[in-house]
Amino acid sequence: MGKKNYKVLIVKTVILFIALPRACENVTYQLIEAGYTDVSNMYGSIFEWVNEGKPVYNLEGEETMKVHAYSKSWGIWLKKGEKVYE
């Protein structure tokens, strides 16, 4: 799996809610190595967040129901929202 580049804002607290546990763990370590000291993983990931009816925003800052579900096998955990695989 190739290294991905993520846009990160300079903030004090970072809470990750990536769908895949291993990917979330990897990004957590990368952020800590980059100097972030308050980094956490959200229990249940983005799937649980959306399933509870909490808002998600796209890159334009608009509320959306689209959630990258990674694959159909992981997508079963997303009960609400629109599953996106690309």
PDB file with one MODEL, atoms N, CA, C and O in Angstrom:
MODEL        1
ATOM      1  N   MET A   1       0.843  -1.164   0.000  1.00  0.00           N
ATOM      2  CA  MET A   1       0.000   0.000   0.000  1.00  0.00           C
ATOM      3  C   MET A   1       0.893   1.233   0.000  1.00  0.00           C
ATOM      4  O   MET A   1       1.772   1.360   0.852  1.00  0.00           O
ATOM      5  N   GLY A   2       0.678   2.130  -0.936  1.00  0.00           N
ATOM      6  CA  GLY A   2       1.506   3.322  -1.056  1.00  0.00           C
ATOM      7  C   GLY A   2       1.193   4.356   0.005  1.00  0.00           C
ATOM      8  O   GLY A   2       0.106   4.368   0.581  1.00  0.00           O
ATOM      9  N   LYS A   3       2.145   5.208   0.252  1.00  0.00           N
ATOM     10  CA  LYS A   3       1.961   6.259   1.235  1.00  0.00           C
ATOM     11  C   LYS A   3       1.037   7.319   0.645  1.00  0.00           C
ATOM     12  O   LYS A   3       1.225   7.748  -0.493  1.00  0.00           O
ATOM     13  N   LYS A   4       0.045   7.738   1.415  1.00  0.00           N
ATOM     14  CA  LYS A   4      -0.898   8.740   0.968  1.00  0.00           C
ATOM     15  C   LYS A   4      -0.567  10.064   1.624  1.00  0.00           C
ATOM     16  O   LYS A   4      -0.046  10.109   2.739  1.00  0.00           O
ATOM     17  N   ASN A   5      -0.873  11.131   0.926  1.00  0.00           N
ATOM     18  CA  ASN A   5      -0.703  12.468   1.473  1.00  0.00           C
ATOM     19  C   ASN A   5      -2.061  12.977   1.932  1.00  0.00           C
ATOM     20  O   ASN A   5      -3.040  12.895   1.191  1.00  0.00           O
ATOM     21  N   TYR A   6      -2.122  13.499   3.145  1.00  0.00           N
ATOM     22  CA  TYR A   6      -3.356  14.020   3.699  1.00  0.00           C
ATOM     23  C   TYR A   6      -3.205  15.509   3.951  1.00  0.00           C
ATOM     24  O   TYR A   6      -2.144  15.970   4.372  1.00  0.00           O
ATOM     25  N   LYS A   7      -4.272  16.264   3.693  1.00  0.00           N
ATOM     26  CA  LYS A   7      -4.292  17.676   4.043  1.00  0.00           C
ATOM     27  C   LYS A   7      -4.560  17.756   5.535  1.00  0.00           C
ATOM     28  O   LYS A   7      -5.543  17.195   6.018  1.00  0.00           O
ATOM     29  N   VAL A   8      -3.707  18.440   6.263  1.00  0.00           N
ATOM     30  CA  VAL A   8      -3.877  18.560   7.699  1.00  0.00           C
ATOM     31  C   VAL A   8      -3.824  20.035   8.075  1.00  0.00           C
ATOM     32  O   VAL A   8      -2.897  20.751   7.694  1.00  0.00           O
ATOM     33  N   LEU A   9      -4.814  20.476   8.817  1.00  0.00           N
ATOM     34  CA  LEU A   9      -4.818  21.835   9.338  1.00  0.00           C
ATOM     35  C   LEU A   9      -3.993  21.865  10.615  1.00  0.00           C
ATOM     36  O   LEU A   9      -3.910  20.865  11.328  1.00  0.00           O
ATOM     37  N   ILE A  10      -3.390  22.995  10.902  1.00  0.00           N
ATOM     38  CA  ILE A  10      -2.631  23.129  12.135  1.00  0.00           C
ATOM     39  C   ILE A  10      -3.630  23.389  13.267  1.00  0.00           C
ATOM     40  O   ILE A  10      -4.243  24.453  13.348  1.00  0.00           O
ATOM     41  N   VAL A  11      -3.769  22.409  14.114  1.00  0.00           N
ATOM     42  CA  VAL A  11      -4.714  22.470  15.236  1.00  0.00           C
ATOM     43  C   VAL A  11      -4.059  21.854  16.460  1.00  0.00           C
ATOM     44  O   VAL A  11      -3.010  21.218  16.359  1.00  0.00           O
ATOM     45  N   LYS A  12      -4.678  22.041  17.611  1.00  0.00           N
ATOM     46  CA  LYS A  12      -4.138  21.473  18.844  1.00  0.00           C
ATOM     47  C   LYS A  12      -4.572  20.026  19.034  1.00  0.00           C
ATOM     48  O   LYS A  12      -3.782  19.194  19.480  1.00  0.00           O
ATOM     49  N   THR A  13      -5.818  19.720  18.700  1.00  0.00           N
ATOM     50  CA  THR A  13      -6.365  18.382  18.905  1.00  0.00           C
ATOM     51  C   THR A  13      -6.754  17.775  17.565  1.00  0.00           C
ATOM     52  O   THR A  13      -7.379  18.437  16.736  1.00  0.00           O
ATOM     53  N   VAL A  14      -6.386  16.519  17.352  1.00  0.00           N
ATOM     54  CA  VAL A  14      -6.760  15.803  16.135  1.00  0.00           C
ATOM     55  C   VAL A  14      -7.507  14.544  16.549  1.00  0.00           C
ATOM     56  O   VAL A  14      -7.004  13.743  17.337  1.00  0.00           O
ATOM     57  N   ILE A  15      -8.716  14.375  16.012  1.00  0.00           N
ATOM     58  CA  ILE A  15      -9.499  13.167  16.267  1.00  0.00           C
ATOM     59  C   ILE A  15      -9.738  12.509  14.921  1.00  0.00           C
ATOM     60  O   ILE A  15     -10.377  13.087  14.041  1.00  0.00           O
ATOM     61  N   LEU A  16      -9.224  11.301  14.765  1.00  0.00           N
ATOM     62  CA  LEU A  16      -9.365  10.562  13.515  1.00  0.00           C
ATOM     63  C   LEU A  16     -10.573   9.643  13.582  1.00  0.00           C
ATOM     64  O   LEU A  16     -10.849   9.024  14.609  1.00  0.00           O
ATOM     65  N   PHE A  17     -11.282   9.569  12.472  1.00  0.00           N
ATOM     66  CA  PHE A  17     -12.364   8.601  12.396  1.00  0.00           C
ATOM     67  C   PHE A  17     -12.359   7.940  11.036  1.00  0.00           C
ATOM     68  O   PHE A  17     -13.329   7.999  10.281  1.00  0.00           O
ATOM     69  N   ILE A  18     -11.236   7.310  10.749  1.00  0.00           N
ATOM     70  CA  ILE A  18     -11.023   6.578   9.506  1.00  0.00           C
ATOM     71  C   ILE A  18     -11.686   5.204   9.639  1.00  0.00           C
ATOM     72  O   ILE A  18     -11.629   4.587  10.703  1.00  0.00           O
ATOM     73  N   ALA A  19     -12.303   4.734   8.578  1.00  0.00           N
ATOM     74  CA  ALA A  19     -13.058   3.481   8.626  1.00  0.00           C
ATOM     75  C   ALA A  19     -12.207   2.261   8.967  1.00  0.00           C
ATOM     76  O   ALA A  19     -12.644   1.391   9.719  1.00  0.00           O
ATOM     77  N   LEU A  20     -11.015   2.194   8.428  1.00  0.00           N
ATOM     78  CA  LEU A  20     -10.185   1.004   8.623  1.00  0.00           C
ATOM     79  C   LEU A  20      -9.260   1.175   9.827  1.00  0.00           C
ATOM     80  O   LEU A  20      -8.460   2.109   9.862  1.00  0.00           O
ATOM     81  N   PRO A  21      -9.361   0.291  10.804  1.00  0.00           N
ATOM     82  CA  PRO A  21      -8.558   0.434  12.023  1.00  0.00           C
ATOM     83  C   PRO A  21      -7.054   0.536  11.770  1.00  0.00           C
ATOM     84  O   PRO A  21      -6.389   1.374  12.378  1.00  0.00           O
ATOM     85  N   ARG A  22      -6.515  -0.286  10.901  1.00  0.00           N
ATOM     86  CA  ARG A  22      -5.070  -0.273  10.646  1.00  0.00           C
ATOM     87  C   ARG A  22      -4.632   1.048  10.009  1.00  0.00           C
ATOM     88  O   ARG A  22      -3.593   1.600  10.370  1.00  0.00           O
ATOM     89  N   ALA A  23      -5.424   1.551   9.063  1.00  0.00           N
ATOM     90  CA  ALA A  23      -5.105   2.830   8.425  1.00  0.00           C
ATOM     91  C   ALA A  23      -5.158   3.955   9.447  1.00  0.00           C
ATOM     92  O   ALA A  23      -4.313   4.849   9.429  1.00  0.00           O
ATOM     93  N   CYS A  24      -6.134   3.918  10.327  1.00  0.00           N
ATOM     94  CA  CYS A  24      -6.265   4.936  11.366  1.00  0.00           C
ATOM     95  C   CYS A  24      -5.051   4.910  12.291  1.00  0.00           C
ATOM     96  O   CYS A  24      -4.524   5.954  12.673  1.00  0.00           O
ATOM     97  N   GLU A  25      -4.625   3.723  12.637  1.00  0.00           N
ATOM     98  CA  GLU A  25      -3.441   3.566  13.494  1.00  0.00           C
ATOM     99  C   GLU A  25      -2.204   4.144  12.798  1.00  0.00           C
ATOM    100  O   GLU A  25      -1.412   4.846  13.427  1.00  0.00           O
ATOM    101  N   ASN A  26      -2.039   3.856  11.522  1.00  0.00           N
ATOM    102  CA  ASN A  26      -0.883   4.364  10.768  1.00  0.00           C
ATOM    103  C   ASN A  26      -0.877   5.889  10.705  1.00  0.00           C
ATOM    104  O   ASN A  26       0.163   6.515  10.910  1.00  0.00           O
ATOM    105  N   VAL A  27      -2.026   6.484  10.425  1.00  0.00           N
ATOM    106  CA  VAL A  27      -2.101   7.943  10.338  1.00  0.00           C
ATOM    107  C   VAL A  27      -1.851   8.556  11.718  1.00  0.00           C
ATOM    108  O   VAL A  27      -1.213   9.604  11.823  1.00  0.00           O
ATOM    109  N   THR A  28      -2.343   7.916  12.762  1.00  0.00           N
ATOM    110  CA  THR A  28      -2.096   8.398  14.125  1.00  0.00           C
ATOM    111  C   THR A  28      -0.597   8.486  14.393  1.00  0.00           C
ATOM    112  O   THR A  28      -0.111   9.509  14.873  1.00  0.00           O
ATOM    113  N   TYR A  29       0.132   7.424  14.086  1.00  0.00           N
ATOM    114  CA  TYR A  29       1.581   7.419  14.294  1.00  0.00           C
ATOM    115  C   TYR A  29       2.280   8.486  13.451  1.00  0.00           C
ATOM    116  O   TYR A  29       3.218   9.129  13.921  1.00  0.00           O
ATOM    117  N   GLN A  30       1.829   8.678  12.204  1.00  0.00           N
ATOM    118  CA  GLN A  30       2.424   9.695  11.346  1.00  0.00           C
ATOM    119  C   GLN A  30       2.220  11.093  11.924  1.00  0.00           C
ATOM    120  O   GLN A  30       3.125  11.925  11.880  1.00  0.00           O
ATOM    121  N   LEU A  31       1.036  11.347  12.461  1.00  0.00           N
ATOM    122  CA  LEU A  31       0.768  12.656  13.057  1.00  0.00           C
ATOM    123  C   LEU A  31       1.609  12.881  14.314  1.00  0.00           C
ATOM    124  O   LEU A  31       2.120  13.979  14.536  1.00  0.00           O
ATOM    125  N   ILE A  32       1.747  11.851  15.123  1.00  0.00           N
ATOM    126  CA  ILE A  32       2.581  11.962  16.325  1.00  0.00           C
ATOM    127  C   ILE A  32       4.033  12.225  15.932  1.00  0.00           C
ATOM    128  O   ILE A  32       4.698  13.064  16.539  1.00  0.00           O
ATOM    129  N   GLU A  33       4.523  11.513  14.922  1.00  0.00           N
ATOM    130  CA  GLU A  33       5.894  11.730  14.439  1.00  0.00           C
ATOM    131  C   GLU A  33       6.067  13.142  13.869  1.00  0.00           C
ATOM    132  O   GLU A  33       7.164  13.700  13.914  1.00  0.00           O
ATOM    133  N   ALA A  34       4.986  13.718  13.335  1.00  0.00           N
ATOM    134  CA  ALA A  34       5.032  15.063  12.772  1.00  0.00           C
ATOM    135  C   ALA A  34       4.959  16.145  13.856  1.00  0.00           C
ATOM    136  O   ALA A  34       5.064  17.335  13.557  1.00  0.00           O
ATOM    137  N   GLY A  35       4.779  15.727  15.119  1.00  0.00           N
ATOM    138  CA  GLY A  35       4.796  16.689  16.211  1.00  0.00           C
ATOM    139  C   GLY A  35       3.468  16.940  16.900  1.00  0.00           C
ATOM    140  O   GLY A  35       3.414  17.695  17.870  1.00  0.00           O
ATOM    141  N   TYR A  36       2.395  16.323  16.419  1.00  0.00           N
ATOM    142  CA  TYR A  36       1.107  16.481  17.096  1.00  0.00           C
ATOM    143  C   TYR A  36       1.130  15.677  18.391  1.00  0.00           C
ATOM    144  O   TYR A  36       1.585  14.533  18.410  1.00  0.00           O
ATOM    145  N   THR A  37       0.636  16.279  19.474  1.00  0.00           N
ATOM    146  CA  THR A  37       0.712  15.606  20.774  1.00  0.00           C
ATOM    147  C   THR A  37      -0.647  15.150  21.292  1.00  0.00           C
ATOM    148  O   THR A  37      -0.711  14.313  22.192  1.00  0.00           O
ATOM    149  N   ASP A  38      -1.727  15.681  20.742  1.00  0.00           N
ATOM    150  CA  ASP A  38      -3.075  15.323  21.197  1.00  0.00           C
ATOM    151  C   ASP A  38      -3.831  14.691  20.037  1.00  0.00           C
ATOM    152  O   ASP A  38      -4.636  15.347  19.377  1.00  0.00           O
ATOM    153  N   VAL A  39      -3.564  13.407  19.796  1.00  0.00           N
ATOM    154  CA  VAL A  39      -4.153  12.676  18.669  1.00  0.00           C
ATOM    155  C   VAL A  39      -4.937  11.493  19.225  1.00  0.00           C
ATOM    156  O   VAL A  39      -4.425  10.727  20.042  1.00  0.00           O
ATOM    157  N   SER A  40      -6.189  11.349  18.773  1.00  0.00           N
ATOM    158  CA  SER A  40      -7.040  10.260  19.248  1.00  0.00           C
ATOM    159  C   SER A  40      -7.756   9.602  18.076  1.00  0.00           C
ATOM    160  O   SER A  40      -7.911  10.196  17.009  1.00  0.00           O
ATOM    161  N   ASN A  41      -8.183   8.379  18.292  1.00  0.00           N
ATOM    162  CA  ASN A  41      -9.008   7.654  17.331  1.00  0.00           C
ATOM    163  C   ASN A  41     -10.425   7.598  17.881  1.00  0.00           C
ATOM    164  O   ASN A  41     -10.628   7.249  19.044  1.00  0.00           O
ATOM    165  N   MET A  42     -11.401   7.938  17.057  1.00  0.00           N
ATOM    166  CA  MET A  42     -12.785   7.909  17.495  1.00  0.00           C
ATOM    167  C   MET A  42     -13.329   6.481  17.439  1.00  0.00           C
ATOM    168  O   MET A  42     -13.241   5.816  16.407  1.00  0.00           O
ATOM    169  N   TYR A  43     -13.877   6.027  18.532  1.00  0.00           N
ATOM    170  CA  TYR A  43     -14.470   4.692  18.591  1.00  0.00           C
ATOM    171  C   TYR A  43     -15.602   4.588  17.577  1.00  0.00           C
ATOM    172  O   TYR A  43     -16.465   5.464  17.515  1.00  0.00           O
ATOM    173  N   GLY A  44     -15.602   3.534  16.792  1.00  0.00           N
ATOM    174  CA  GLY A  44     -16.662   3.297  15.828  1.00  0.00           C
ATOM    175  C   GLY A  44     -16.426   3.922  14.467  1.00  0.00           C
ATOM    176  O   GLY A  44     -17.183   3.656  13.533  1.00  0.00           O
ATOM    177  N   SER A  45     -15.424   4.727  14.331  1.00  0.00           N
ATOM    178  CA  SER A  45     -15.020   5.362  13.077  1.00  0.00           C
ATOM    179  C   SER A  45     -16.106   6.253  12.492  1.00  0.00           C
ATOM    180  O   SER A  45     -17.104   6.557  13.146  1.00  0.00           O
ATOM    181  N   ILE A  46     -15.893   6.659  11.265  1.00  0.00           N
ATOM    182  CA  ILE A  46     -16.831   7.523  10.549  1.00  0.00           C
ATOM    183  C   ILE A  46     -18.184   6.840  10.396  1.00  0.00           C
ATOM    184  O   ILE A  46     -19.214   7.512  10.333  1.00  0.00           O
ATOM    185  N   PHE A  47     -18.192   5.513  10.335  1.00  0.00           N
ATOM    186  CA  PHE A  47     -19.455   4.789  10.167  1.00  0.00           C
ATOM    187  C   PHE A  47     -20.384   5.037  11.346  1.00  0.00           C
ATOM    188  O   PHE A  47     -21.558   5.353  11.153  1.00  0.00           O
ATOM    189  N   GLU A  48     -19.876   4.900  12.552  1.00  0.00           N
ATOM    190  CA  GLU A  48     -20.697   5.105  13.747  1.00  0.00           C
ATOM    191  C   GLU A  48     -21.175   6.559  13.827  1.00  0.00           C
ATOM    192  O   GLU A  48     -22.318   6.827  14.195  1.00  0.00           O
ATOM    193  N   TRP A  49     -20.286   7.487  13.478  1.00  0.00           N
ATOM    194  CA  TRP A  49     -20.622   8.914  13.482  1.00  0.00           C
ATOM    195  C   TRP A  49     -21.856   9.167  12.613  1.00  0.00           C
ATOM    196  O   TRP A  49     -22.813   9.802  13.055  1.00  0.00           O
ATOM    197  N   VAL A  50     -21.825   8.666  11.378  1.00  0.00           N
ATOM    198  CA  VAL A  50     -22.936   8.883  10.449  1.00  0.00           C
ATOM    199  C   VAL A  50     -24.165   8.092  10.883  1.00  0.00           C
ATOM    200  O   VAL A  50     -25.287   8.587  10.773  1.00  0.00           O
ATOM    201  N   ASN A  51     -23.971   6.874  11.371  1.00  0.00           N
ATOM    202  CA  ASN A  51     -25.103   6.074  11.837  1.00  0.00           C
ATOM    203  C   ASN A  51     -25.859   6.760  12.971  1.00  0.00           C
ATOM    204  O   ASN A  51     -27.063   6.557  13.129  1.00  0.00           O
ATOM    205  N   GLU A  52     -25.157   7.568  13.756  1.00  0.00           N
ATOM    206  CA  GLU A  52     -25.796   8.311  14.852  1.00  0.00           C
ATOM    207  C   GLU A  52     -26.424   9.617  14.376  1.00  0.00           C
ATOM    208  O   GLU A  52     -26.968  10.373  15.181  1.00  0.00           O
ATOM    209  N   GLY A  53     -26.353   9.888  13.065  1.00  0.00           N
ATOM    210  CA  GLY A  53     -26.982  11.074  12.499  1.00  0.00           C
ATOM    211  C   GLY A  53     -26.179  12.353  12.640  1.00  0.00           C
ATOM    212  O   GLY A  53     -26.724  13.446  12.487  1.00  0.00           O
ATOM    213  N   LYS A  54     -24.889  12.231  12.929  1.00  0.00           N
ATOM    214  CA  LYS A  54     -24.034  13.406  13.083  1.00  0.00           C
ATOM    215  C   LYS A  54     -23.574  13.891  11.703  1.00  0.00           C
ATOM    216  O   LYS A  54     -23.487  13.098  10.767  1.00  0.00           O
ATOM    217  N   PRO A  55     -23.285  15.176  11.577  1.00  0.00           N
ATOM    218  CA  PRO A  55     -22.987  15.750  10.248  1.00  0.00           C
ATOM    219  C   PRO A  55     -21.600  15.403   9.720  1.00  0.00           C
ATOM    220  O   PRO A  55     -20.647  15.213  10.475  1.00  0.00           O
ATOM    221  N   VAL A  56     -21.527  15.329   8.393  1.00  0.00           N
ATOM    222  CA  VAL A  56     -20.281  15.115   7.667  1.00  0.00           C
ATOM    223  C   VAL A  56     -20.226  16.198   6.588  1.00  0.00           C
ATOM    224  O   VAL A  56     -21.250  16.544   6.000  1.00  0.00           O
ATOM    225  N   TYR A  57     -19.034  16.729   6.331  1.00  0.00           N
ATOM    226  CA  TYR A  57     -18.884  17.816   5.371  1.00  0.00           C
ATOM    227  C   TYR A  57     -17.898  17.424   4.280  1.00  0.00           C
ATOM    228  O   TYR A  57     -16.930  16.706   4.529  1.00  0.00           O
ATOM    229  N   ASN A  58     -18.158  17.905   3.065  1.00  0.00           N
ATOM    230  CA  ASN A  58     -17.245  17.650   1.952  1.00  0.00           C
ATOM    231  C   ASN A  58     -16.149  18.715   1.934  1.00  0.00           C
ATOM    232  O   ASN A  58     -16.114  19.579   2.811  1.00  0.00           O
ATOM    233  N   LEU A  59     -15.266  18.662   0.957  1.00  0.00           N
ATOM    234  CA  LEU A  59     -14.142  19.594   0.888  1.00  0.00           C
ATOM    235  C   LEU A  59     -14.575  21.041   0.667  1.00  0.00           C
ATOM    236  O   LEU A  59     -13.814  21.966   0.953  1.00  0.00           O
ATOM    237  N   GLU A  60     -15.786  21.243   0.162  1.00  0.00           N
ATOM    238  CA  GLU A  60     -16.304  22.590  -0.041  1.00  0.00           C
ATOM    239  C   GLU A  60     -16.980  23.132   1.217  1.00  0.00           C
ATOM    240  O   GLU A  60     -17.468  24.263   1.223  1.00  0.00           O
ATOM    241  N   GLY A  61     -17.010  22.332   2.276  1.00  0.00           N
ATOM    242  CA  GLY A  61     -17.631  22.756   3.526  1.00  0.00           C
ATOM    243  C   GLY A  61     -19.130  22.556   3.569  1.00  0.00           C
ATOM    244  O   GLY A  61     -19.794  23.047   4.483  1.00  0.00           O
ATOM    245  N   GLU A  62     -19.676  21.844   2.595  1.00  0.00           N
ATOM    246  CA  GLU A  62     -21.114  21.586   2.533  1.00  0.00           C
ATOM    247  C   GLU A  62     -21.437  20.258   3.206  1.00  0.00           C
ATOM    248  O   GLU A  62     -20.697  19.283   3.067  1.00  0.00           O
ATOM    249  N   GLU A  63     -22.542  20.230   3.933  1.00  0.00           N
ATOM    250  CA  GLU A  63     -22.947  18.983   4.580  1.00  0.00           C
ATOM    251  C   GLU A  63     -23.291  17.950   3.511  1.00  0.00           C
ATOM    252  O   GLU A  63     -23.918  18.274   2.503  1.00  0.00           O
ATOM    253  N   THR A  64     -22.879  16.714   3.738  1.00  0.00           N
ATOM    254  CA  THR A  64     -23.115  15.639   2.783  1.00  0.00           C
ATOM    255  C   THR A  64     -23.430  14.350   3.535  1.00  0.00           C
ATOM    256  O   THR A  64     -23.103  14.210   4.713  1.00  0.00           O
ATOM    257  N   MET A  65     -24.060  13.426   2.850  1.00  0.00           N
ATOM    258  CA  MET A  65     -24.301  12.101   3.415  1.00  0.00           C
ATOM    259  C   MET A  65     -23.376  11.069   2.785  1.00  0.00           C
ATOM    260  O   MET A  65     -23.459   9.885   3.114  1.00  0.00           O
ATOM    261  N   LYS A  66     -22.490  11.503   1.878  1.00  0.00           N
ATOM    262  CA  LYS A  66     -21.563  10.591   1.212  1.00  0.00           C
ATOM    263  C   LYS A  66     -20.428  10.212   2.157  1.00  0.00           C
ATOM    264  O   LYS A  66     -19.788  11.068   2.767  1.00  0.00           O
ATOM    265  N   VAL A  67     -20.199   8.914   2.260  1.00  0.00           N
ATOM    266  CA  VAL A  67     -19.142   8.387   3.124  1.00  0.00           C
ATOM    267  C   VAL A  67     -18.357   7.350   2.343  1.00  0.00           C
ATOM    268  O   VAL A  67     -18.938   6.432   1.764  1.00  0.00           O
ATOM    269  N   HIS A  68     -17.032   7.492   2.322  1.00  0.00           N
ATOM    270  CA  HIS A  68     -16.212   6.479   1.658  1.00  0.00           C
ATOM    271  C   HIS A  68     -16.235   5.222   2.515  1.00  0.00           C
ATOM    272  O   HIS A  68     -15.725   5.209   3.635  1.00  0.00           O
ATOM    273  N   ALA A  69     -16.828   4.175   1.979  1.00  0.00           N
ATOM    274  CA  ALA A  69     -17.010   2.932   2.731  1.00  0.00           C
ATOM    275  C   ALA A  69     -15.895   1.926   2.484  1.00  0.00           C
ATOM    276  O   ALA A  69     -15.973   0.800   2.976  1.00  0.00           O
ATOM    277  N   TYR A  70     -14.896   2.285   1.763  1.00  0.00           N
ATOM    278  CA  TYR A  70     -13.710   1.490   1.465  1.00  0.00           C
ATOM    279  C   TYR A  70     -14.018   0.302   0.567  1.00  0.00           C
ATOM    280  O   TYR A  70     -13.490   0.224  -0.542  1.00  0.00           O
ATOM    281  N   SER A  71     -14.855  -0.620   1.015  1.00  0.00           N
ATOM    282  CA  SER A  71     -15.217  -1.793   0.211  1.00  0.00           C
ATOM    283  C   SER A  71     -16.597  -2.266   0.646  1.00  0.00           C
ATOM    284  O   SER A  71     -17.102  -1.846   1.687  1.00  0.00           O
ATOM    285  N   LYS A  72     -17.197  -3.127  -0.140  1.00  0.00           N
ATOM    286  CA  LYS A  72     -18.529  -3.635   0.210  1.00  0.00           C
ATOM    287  C   LYS A  72     -18.495  -4.430   1.519  1.00  0.00           C
ATOM    288  O   LYS A  72     -19.477  -4.428   2.263  1.00  0.00           O
ATOM    289  N   SER A  73     -17.389  -5.104   1.809  1.00  0.00           N
ATOM    290  CA  SER A  73     -17.317  -5.859   3.063  1.00  0.00           C
ATOM    291  C   SER A  73     -17.241  -4.925   4.277  1.00  0.00           C
ATOM    292  O   SER A  73     -17.785  -5.245   5.334  1.00  0.00           O
ATOM    293  N   TRP A  74     -16.571  -3.772   4.137  1.00  0.00           N
ATOM    294  CA  TRP A  74     -16.541  -2.798   5.228  1.00  0.00           C
ATOM    295  C   TRP A  74     -17.812  -1.951   5.224  1.00  0.00           C
ATOM    296  O   TRP A  74     -18.249  -1.489   6.277  1.00  0.00           O
ATOM    297  N   GLY A  75     -18.399  -1.747   4.065  1.00  0.00           N
ATOM    298  CA  GLY A  75     -19.587  -0.916   3.942  1.00  0.00           C
ATOM    299  C   GLY A  75     -20.795  -1.428   4.693  1.00  0.00           C
ATOM    300  O   GLY A  75     -21.733  -0.668   4.934  1.00  0.00           O
ATOM    301  N   ILE A  76     -20.799  -2.699   5.072  1.00  0.00           N
ATOM    302  CA  ILE A  76     -21.946  -3.238   5.822  1.00  0.00           C
ATOM    303  C   ILE A  76     -22.131  -2.521   7.158  1.00  0.00           C
ATOM    304  O   ILE A  76     -23.222  -2.548   7.726  1.00  0.00           O
ATOM    305  N   TRP A  77     -21.084  -1.886   7.660  1.00  0.00           N
ATOM    306  CA  TRP A  77     -21.168  -1.201   8.956  1.00  0.00           C
ATOM    307  C   TRP A  77     -21.823   0.169   8.839  1.00  0.00           C
ATOM    308  O   TRP A  77     -22.212   0.752   9.851  1.00  0.00           O
ATOM    309  N   LEU A  78     -21.949   0.692   7.627  1.00  0.00           N
ATOM    310  CA  LEU A  78     -22.595   1.990   7.423  1.00  0.00           C
ATOM    311  C   LEU A  78     -24.078   1.756   7.171  1.00  0.00           C
ATOM    312  O   LEU A  78     -24.464   1.275   6.105  1.00  0.00           O
ATOM    313  N   LYS A  79     -24.902   2.092   8.145  1.00  0.00           N
ATOM    314  CA  LYS A  79     -26.352   1.849   8.053  1.00  0.00           C
ATOM    315  C   LYS A  79     -27.092   3.058   7.487  1.00  0.00           C
ATOM    316  O   LYS A  79     -28.154   2.904   6.883  1.00  0.00           O
ATOM    317  N   LYS A  80     -26.543   4.262   7.676  1.00  0.00           N
ATOM    318  CA  LYS A  80     -27.136   5.497   7.155  1.00  0.00           C
ATOM    319  C   LYS A  80     -26.123   6.121   6.213  1.00  0.00           C
ATOM    320  O   LYS A  80     -24.961   5.715   6.185  1.00  0.00           O
ATOM    321  N   GLY A  81     -26.556   7.095   5.451  1.00  0.00           N
ATOM    322  CA  GLY A  81     -25.635   7.772   4.553  1.00  0.00           C
ATOM    323  C   GLY A  81     -25.556   7.063   3.213  1.00  0.00           C
ATOM    324  O   GLY A  81     -26.161   6.012   2.998  1.00  0.00           O
ATOM    325  N   GLU A  82     -24.788   7.673   2.320  1.00  0.00           N
ATOM    326  CA  GLU A  82     -24.590   7.139   0.972  1.00  0.00           C
ATOM    327  C   GLU A  82     -23.188   6.556   0.867  1.00  0.00           C
ATOM    328  O   GLU A  82     -22.199   7.273   1.014  1.00  0.00           O
ATOM    329  N   LYS A  83     -23.107   5.273   0.615  1.00  0.00           N
ATOM    330  CA  LYS A  83     -21.796   4.599   0.493  1.00  0.00           C
ATOM    331  C   LYS A  83     -21.129   4.984  -0.820  1.00  0.00           C
ATOM    332  O   LYS A  83     -21.744   4.920  -1.884  1.00  0.00           O
ATOM    333  N   VAL A  84     -19.874   5.382  -0.734  1.00  0.00           N
ATOM    334  CA  VAL A  84     -19.082   5.737  -1.899  1.00  0.00           C
ATOM    335  C   VAL A  84     -17.860   4.851  -1.887  1.00  0.00           C
ATOM    336  O   VAL A  84     -17.238   4.679  -0.839  1.00  0.00           O
ATOM    337  N   TYR A  85     -17.494   4.279  -3.032  1.00  0.00           N
ATOM    338  CA  TYR A  85     -16.358   3.358  -3.098  1.00  0.00           C
ATOM    339  C   TYR A  85     -15.230   3.889  -3.964  1.00  0.00           C
ATOM    340  O   TYR A  85     -14.242   3.181  -4.160  1.00  0.00           O
ATOM    341  N   GLU A  86     -15.327   5.090  -4.487  1.00  0.00           N
ATOM    342  CA  GLU A  86     -14.253   5.646  -5.327  1.00  0.00           C
ATOM    343  C   GLU A  86     -13.710   6.900  -4.710  1.00  0.00           C
ATOM    344  O   GLU A  86     -12.801   7.517  -5.264  1.00  0.00           O
TER     345      GLU A  86
ENDMDL
END
